[in-house]
Amino acid sequence: MDKIQRRIRRKKGIRKKISGHSAKPRITVFKSNRHLYVQAVDDDTGNTLCSCSDLRTSVKRNREGASQVGLELAKDLKKKKIAEGVFDRNGYVYHGIVQAVADGIRKGGIKL
């Protein structure tokens, strides 16, 4: 198994346990080699409620940039009157960029 297949296997185990709905969406993180994407998903309808990436905020893909992306997503969720969510690390280890995104969302006032 290569690195990506192991992450997808972990992701499936995580997704069995968590899901989101319109009042408490699942906030998922995806890291590519160049960019960072975060979105809030309503699993009942399968719709993305809002999303944010480092492309939109024009920050670097590091911890400070990830925190800014989390703050931007929190602002969008506040506009939609959503106060809490379920964090989906998407099979990634919870440290570094993934942890910075979660901390940015919490700093923005969303309860995870």
TABEL-V448522 format. One record per residue. N is the residue number from 0. RES is the residue in three letters. SS is DSSP state (hx for helix, st for strand, lp for the rest). BURIAL is I if it has 9 or more other ideal C-beta (glycine too) atoms within 8 Angstrom, else O. Layout:
n = <N,N>
res = <RES,RES>
ss = <SS,SS>
burial = <BURIAL,BURIAL>
//
This chain:
n = <0,1,2,3,4,5,6,7,8,9,10,11,12,13,14,15,16,17,18,19,20,21,22,23,24,25,26,27,28,29,30,31,32,33,34,35,36,37,38,39,40,41,42,43,44,45,46,47,48,49,50,51,52,53,54,55,56,57,58,59,60,61,62,63,64,65,66,67,68,69,70,71,72,73,74,75,76,77,78,79,80,81,82,83,84,85,86,87,88,89,90,91,92,93,94,95,96,97,98,99,100,101,102,103,104,105,106,107,108,109,110,111>
res = <MET,ASP,LYS,ILE,GLN,ARG,ARG,ILE,ARG,ARG,LYS,LYS,GLY,ILE,ARG,LYS,LYS,ILE,SER,GLY,HIS,SER,ALA,LYS,PRO,ARG,ILE,THR,VAL,PHE,LYS,SER,ASN,ARG,HIS,LEU,TYR,VAL,GLN,ALA,VAL,ASP,ASP,ASP,THR,GLY,ASN,THR,LEU,CYS,SER,CYS,SER,ASP,LEU,ARG,THR,SER,VAL,LYS,ARG,ASN,ARG,GLU,GLY,ALA,SER,GLN,VAL,GLY,LEU,GLU,LEU,ALA,LYS,ASP,LEU,LYS,LYS,LYS,LYS,ILE,ALA,GLU,GLY,VAL,PHE,ASP,ARG,ASN,GLY,TYR,VAL,TYR,HIS,GLY,ILE,VAL,GLN,ALA,VAL,ALA,ASP,GLY,ILE,ARG,LYS,GLY,GLY,ILE,LYS,LEU>
ss = <lp,lp,hx,hx,hx,hx,hx,hx,hx,hx,hx,hx,hx,hx,hx,hx,hx,lp,lp,lp,lp,lp,lp,st,st,st,st,st,st,st,st,lp,lp,lp,lp,st,st,st,st,st,st,st,lp,lp,lp,lp,st,st,st,st,st,st,st,hx,hx,hx,hx,lp,lp,lp,lp,lp,hx,hx,hx,hx,hx,hx,hx,hx,hx,hx,hx,hx,hx,hx,hx,hx,hx,lp,lp,lp,lp,st,st,st,st,st,lp,lp,lp,lp,lp,lp,lp,lp,hx,hx,hx,hx,hx,hx,hx,hx,hx,hx,hx,lp,lp,lp,st,lp>
burial = <O,O,O,O,O,I,I,I,I,I,I,O,O,I,I,O,O,O,O,I,I,O,O,O,I,I,I,I,I,O,I,O,O,O,I,I,I,I,I,I,I,I,I,O,O,O,O,O,I,I,I,I,I,I,O,O,I,O,I,O,I,O,O,I,I,I,I,I,I,I,I,I,I,I,I,I,I,I,O,O,O,I,O,O,I,I,O,I,I,I,I,I,O,O,O,O,I,I,I,I,I,I,I,I,I,I,I,I,O,I,O,I>
//
